[in-house]
Amino acid sequence: MKLKDAWDQLRLIKHYIIAAALVFAVAIFLGASEPERYRWMIDLQMEALNKLKQEVGNEPNMQWSLFWVIFLNNTKVSLQVILSGLFFGIPPLFLLVSNGILLGYVGADGANQHSVFDVVKGIAPHGILELPAIVVACALSLRLGVLVSKWLISLPSPTRSKIVVQQLKVYARSLVPLCLLLVLVLFIAAIIESTVTFWIVQN
Protein backbone atom coordinates (compact mmCIF):
# COMPACT_ATOMS: atom_id res chain seq x y z
CA MET A 1 0.00 0.00 0.00
CA LYS A 2 1.55 3.30 -1.10
CA LEU A 3 0.28 6.75 -0.22
CA LYS A 4 1.87 7.97 -3.45
CA ASP A 5 -0.59 5.81 -5.41
CA ALA A 6 -3.46 7.46 -3.57
CA TRP A 7 -2.11 10.96 -4.17
CA ASP A 8 -1.48 10.25 -7.87
CA GLN A 9 -5.01 8.92 -8.27
CA LEU A 10 -6.49 12.00 -6.59
CA ARG A 11 -4.63 14.16 -9.09
CA LEU A 12 -5.91 12.00 -11.95
CA ILE A 13 -9.53 12.32 -10.82
CA LYS A 14 -9.48 16.04 -10.05
CA HIS A 15 -11.82 16.73 -12.97
CA TYR A 16 -14.17 14.01 -11.75
CA ILE A 17 -14.13 15.61 -8.29
CA ILE A 18 -15.01 19.00 -9.79
CA ALA A 19 -17.78 17.44 -11.90
CA ALA A 20 -19.20 15.55 -8.90
CA ALA A 21 -19.10 18.70 -6.77
CA LEU A 22 -20.93 20.68 -9.47
CA VAL A 23 -23.65 18.00 -9.77
CA PHE A 24 -24.02 18.04 -6.00
CA ALA A 25 -24.21 21.85 -5.89
CA VAL A 26 -26.86 21.97 -8.65
CA ALA A 27 -28.88 19.30 -6.82
CA ILE A 28 -28.73 21.35 -3.61
CA PHE A 29 -30.05 24.37 -5.50
CA LEU A 30 -32.89 22.32 -7.03
CA GLY A 31 -33.84 20.85 -3.66
CA ALA A 32 -33.96 24.33 -2.12
CA SER A 33 -35.79 26.05 -4.97
CA GLU A 34 -38.14 23.36 -6.33
CA PRO A 35 -38.75 20.78 -3.58
CA GLU A 36 -42.25 19.84 -4.79
CA ARG A 37 -40.91 18.64 -8.11
CA TYR A 38 -38.69 16.13 -6.29
CA ARG A 39 -41.07 15.34 -3.44
CA TRP A 40 -40.99 11.57 -4.06
CA MET A 41 -37.21 11.52 -3.75
CA ILE A 42 -37.24 13.68 -0.62
CA ASP A 43 -39.98 11.60 1.01
CA LEU A 44 -38.08 8.35 0.42
CA GLN A 45 -34.95 9.71 2.08
CA MET A 46 -36.82 11.37 4.92
CA GLU A 47 -38.49 8.03 5.65
CA ALA A 48 -35.09 6.33 5.81
CA LEU A 49 -33.75 9.07 8.10
CA ASN A 50 -36.74 8.76 10.41
CA LYS A 51 -36.11 5.03 10.73
CA LEU A 52 -32.52 5.74 11.73
CA LYS A 53 -33.70 8.32 14.28
CA GLN A 54 -36.10 5.81 15.80
CA GLU A 55 -33.33 3.23 15.94
CA VAL A 56 -31.03 5.66 17.76
CA GLY A 57 -33.79 6.97 20.02
CA ASN A 58 -34.48 3.51 21.41
CA GLU A 59 -30.89 3.05 22.58
CA PRO A 60 -29.84 3.92 26.18
CA ASN A 61 -26.79 5.94 25.10
CA MET A 62 -28.13 8.13 22.30
CA GLN A 63 -24.89 9.87 21.34
CA TRP A 64 -22.87 6.64 21.20
CA SER A 65 -25.58 5.00 19.09
CA LEU A 66 -25.78 8.09 16.88
CA PHE A 67 -22.03 7.92 16.24
CA TRP A 68 -22.12 4.27 15.16
CA VAL A 69 -25.23 4.67 13.00
CA ILE A 70 -23.77 7.70 11.19
CA PHE A 71 -20.30 6.22 10.78
CA LEU A 72 -21.40 2.77 9.61
CA ASN A 73 -24.08 4.15 7.27
CA ASN A 74 -21.80 6.73 5.62
CA THR A 75 -18.94 4.25 5.33
CA LYS A 76 -21.17 1.58 3.78
CA VAL A 77 -22.68 4.04 1.31
CA SER A 78 -19.28 5.46 0.30
CA LEU A 79 -17.63 2.08 -0.27
CA GLN A 80 -20.66 0.71 -2.09
CA VAL A 81 -20.87 3.72 -4.36
CA ILE A 82 -17.21 3.33 -5.35
CA LEU A 83 -17.79 -0.28 -6.41
CA SER A 84 -21.01 0.72 -8.16
CA GLY A 85 -18.84 2.46 -10.74
CA LEU A 86 -18.80 -0.95 -12.44
CA PHE A 87 -22.32 0.00 -13.58
CA PHE A 88 -20.93 2.82 -15.76
CA GLY A 89 -21.17 5.60 -13.17
CA ILE A 90 -24.96 5.81 -12.91
CA PRO A 91 -25.31 5.04 -9.15
CA PRO A 92 -22.89 7.79 -8.01
CA LEU A 93 -24.77 10.38 -10.05
CA PHE A 94 -28.03 9.27 -8.45
CA LEU A 95 -26.44 9.47 -4.99
CA LEU A 96 -25.15 13.00 -5.63
CA VAL A 97 -28.49 14.19 -6.99
CA SER A 98 -30.68 12.56 -4.32
CA ASN A 99 -28.50 13.65 -1.40
CA GLY A 100 -28.02 17.13 -2.84
CA ILE A 101 -31.77 17.60 -3.28
CA LEU A 102 -32.41 16.41 0.28
CA LEU A 103 -29.73 18.72 1.69
CA GLY A 104 -31.11 21.67 -0.29
CA TYR A 105 -34.65 20.97 0.92
CA VAL A 106 -33.64 20.53 4.57
CA GLY A 107 -31.44 23.63 4.43
CA ALA A 108 -34.15 25.83 2.87
CA ASP A 109 -36.81 24.51 5.26
CA GLY A 110 -34.53 25.10 8.26
CA ALA A 111 -33.71 28.62 7.07
CA ASN A 112 -37.43 29.43 6.72
CA GLN A 113 -38.27 28.10 10.18
CA HIS A 114 -35.21 29.44 11.96
CA SER A 115 -32.32 31.16 10.17
CA VAL A 116 -29.53 30.53 7.68
CA PHE A 117 -27.05 30.71 10.56
CA ASP A 118 -28.86 27.91 12.39
CA VAL A 119 -28.71 25.74 9.27
CA VAL A 120 -25.01 26.41 8.75
CA LYS A 121 -24.04 25.66 12.35
CA GLY A 122 -26.06 22.44 12.21
CA ILE A 123 -24.28 21.20 9.07
CA ALA A 124 -20.84 22.84 8.87
CA PRO A 125 -19.01 21.19 11.82
CA HIS A 126 -19.26 17.66 10.40
CA GLY A 127 -20.25 18.54 6.83
CA ILE A 128 -16.88 20.15 6.13
CA LEU A 129 -15.42 16.62 6.24
CA GLU A 130 -18.38 14.38 5.42
CA LEU A 131 -19.57 16.08 2.23
CA PRO A 132 -16.13 16.23 0.50
CA ALA A 133 -15.56 12.57 1.42
CA ILE A 134 -18.82 11.58 -0.30
CA VAL A 135 -17.98 13.72 -3.33
CA VAL A 136 -14.54 12.05 -3.62
CA ALA A 137 -16.14 8.60 -3.30
CA CYS A 138 -18.53 9.47 -6.13
CA ALA A 139 -15.63 10.81 -8.22
CA LEU A 140 -13.76 7.52 -7.74
CA SER A 141 -16.89 5.68 -8.83
CA LEU A 142 -17.24 7.83 -11.95
CA ARG A 143 -13.59 7.19 -12.78
CA LEU A 144 -14.15 3.44 -12.47
CA GLY A 145 -17.22 3.71 -14.70
CA VAL A 146 -15.22 5.52 -17.38
CA LEU A 147 -12.38 2.98 -17.21
CA VAL A 148 -14.78 0.04 -17.51
CA SER A 149 -16.47 1.70 -20.50
CA LYS A 150 -13.09 2.38 -22.14
CA TRP A 151 -12.08 -1.24 -21.58
CA LEU A 152 -15.23 -2.59 -23.22
CA ILE A 153 -14.82 -0.25 -26.18
CA SER A 154 -11.14 -1.18 -26.54
CA LEU A 155 -11.69 -4.97 -26.60
CA PRO A 156 -11.41 -5.20 -30.42
CA SER A 157 -7.95 -3.61 -30.16
CA PRO A 158 -5.47 -5.63 -28.01
CA THR A 159 -3.06 -2.69 -27.82
CA ARG A 160 -5.66 -0.23 -26.53
CA SER A 161 -7.15 -2.86 -24.25
CA LYS A 162 -3.75 -3.47 -22.67
CA ILE A 163 -3.37 0.26 -21.94
CA VAL A 164 -6.79 0.45 -20.27
CA VAL A 165 -6.11 -2.71 -18.24
CA GLN A 166 -2.93 -1.07 -16.95
CA GLN A 167 -4.93 2.02 -15.98
CA LEU A 168 -7.39 -0.22 -14.14
CA LYS A 169 -4.52 -1.87 -12.26
CA VAL A 170 -3.18 1.52 -11.16
CA TYR A 171 -6.69 2.54 -10.11
CA ALA A 172 -7.20 -0.68 -8.13
CA ARG A 173 -3.83 -0.28 -6.41
CA SER A 174 -4.79 3.20 -5.21
CA LEU A 175 -8.16 2.12 -3.81
CA VAL A 176 -6.86 0.59 -0.57
CA PRO A 177 -5.16 3.75 0.77
CA LEU A 178 -7.93 5.98 -0.59
CA CYS A 179 -10.68 3.90 1.02
CA LEU A 180 -8.80 3.86 4.32
CA LEU A 181 -8.45 7.64 4.11
CA LEU A 182 -12.17 8.05 3.38
CA VAL A 183 -13.08 5.78 6.31
CA LEU A 184 -10.82 7.83 8.60
CA VAL A 185 -12.39 11.11 7.46
CA LEU A 186 -15.91 9.71 7.91
CA PHE A 187 -14.94 8.41 11.35
CA ILE A 188 -13.84 11.89 12.45
CA ALA A 189 -16.95 13.45 10.86
CA ALA A 190 -19.18 10.99 12.76
CA ILE A 191 -17.46 11.89 16.04
CA ILE A 192 -18.05 15.59 15.36
CA GLU A 193 -21.68 15.05 14.31
CA SER A 194 -22.52 12.94 17.38
CA THR A 195 -20.84 15.39 19.79
CA VAL A 196 -20.31 18.95 18.54
CA THR A 197 -23.23 19.09 16.08
CA PHE A 198 -25.47 17.20 18.52
CA TRP A 199 -24.68 19.73 21.24
CA ILE A 200 -25.22 22.72 18.92
CA VAL A 201 -28.58 21.45 17.69
CA GLN A 202 -29.75 20.67 21.22
CA ASN A 203 -28.84 24.17 22.36
N, C-alpha and C positions, 0 to 999 in steps of 0.2 A: 504493500500500500504506500503510495507516494503522494505527498501533498502537492508536489509539482504537477502531477497529472490532474488533480482537482483544479488547481489554479489555471492551467492551460485550457481545460474544458470550459471553465467559467468565461475565459476570454473568447473562446470559440462561439459560445452561445450568447454573447452580449446582445446581439440583435434580436435573438429570441426572447431574452429578458425584457428588452424595451418593448417588443411587440406584445408580450403577455401583460406587461404593466399598462400599456395603452388600452388593451381590451378590457382589463379590470377597471380602469378609470372610466371608460365609456359606460360600462355596465353600472358602475356606481351612480353616474349621472342619470342614466335611464331609470334606475330604481328610485332615485330621489324625485325625479321630475314626472315620471309616468308610471306610478306603482300599479294602477288599476289594469294597465295593459298586461302586466306580468303577475297578476294576482295569484294565478295557479302555482307559479313557481315559488312565490313568496310564502304562500300557505303551506306548501309541502315542506319547506325548510323550517318554517315556524313550528310546525307540528313535530318535526324531529327535535328541534331545540327544546320544546316543552317536555318531551319525553325524557331528555337528558336532565332537565331541571327537576323533574319529579324523581328521577333516579338518585340525584344528588341530595334532594331534600329529604329523602327517607333514610339517609345515612346519619349516624350519630355525630361524626366529625365532618361537618359540611365542607369546610375549606380543604381538608385533606382529600375528600372524595371529589371535590371540584377540580383540584389539581390533576388527579389521575384521569378523570373523565376527559378533561381538555387535552392533556398531553397524549393519551393513548388515541383519542379520536383524531387529532390533528396529525399525529405521526402516521397512523394507518392511512388516512386520506392522502397524505403527501407521498408516501411510498407506493401506494396503489396507483396514484395518478402518473407517477413516473413510468411504471411498467405498462400503463394503459397506452403509452405512446406507440406500442405495437399495433394499435388499432388506428394508425395514421393520424394521430394527434387530435381526434375529435373529442375524447373525454376531457382533456385538459381545458379545451376551449369552453366546454359546457360548465366545468367547475369554475372557471374564471367569471363567466357570465352570470351563473346562478348565484355565486357568493357575492359578486359585485352588486348585483341588483338587490340582494337582501341587505347588504351593508348600506347601500344608498337609501333604501326604504327606512331601515331602522334609524339611520342618522337623521334623515329629514323629519321623521315622526318625533324623534327625541328633541330635535331643535324646536319643533312647533310646540311641544308640550312643556319644554323647559328652556334650554338655550343652547346655542352652538358650543359654548364653552363646556357645558355639561356633557355634551356628546363627545367632544374632543378628549376631555379628561377621563371619560369612561372607555375610550378606545386606544388612545395614544400610548399609555404605559406599556402594554403588551403588544399592541398592534405594530409598533415600530420594529419589532422583531418577527412577529408571527406572519404579518402580511407579506413582507419581502421573501420570507422562507417559502410561502405557498406559491408566490410568483416564480421563484427560481425552480421549484419542483415542476411547475407547469411548463417552464421554458425547457427543462431537461426532457420532459415528455414530448414536447413539440420537436425537439432535436432528434429524438429517437424515431418519431413518426416520419420525419423527413429522410433519415438514413434508411429506414426500412423501405420507404417508397423508392428511393434511389437504387437500393439493392435489387428490388423487383424489376425495375425498369432496365437495369444494367445486365440482367441475366443472359440476354442473347450475346453480350460481349464479355468474354472471359477477362479481358484486360481491365475494363471498367469495373466489372464485378469484384475483381481482386482489390482494387483501390477502395471501393466502398466497404468491403469486408474488413480491410485494415482500419478504416475510420470507425467501424463498429467496435472493433477490438479496443481501440484507444478510448472510445466512449465508455465501454463496459469496464475498463480498467479504472476509469476515473469515478465510477459510480460509488464504490465502497467509501472512499474518503468524503465524497460529497454528501452521501446519505448520512454518514456519521455526523457531519457538520450540521446538516439540516435537523437531525434528531436533537443535537445539543442545543441549537438555537430554539427549537420548539419546546425543549425542556425548560430553558430559562424563561421563555415567554409564558409557559404554563404556571411557573412559580410566581411570576409577576402578576398574572391575571387572577390567581387564586389568593393573592395576598394584597398587593398594592391596589390593583383595580377593584378588588372585592371591598376593600376598606373605603376607597373613594366613593364607590357607588352607594355603599351603606350610609355614608355620611354626606 
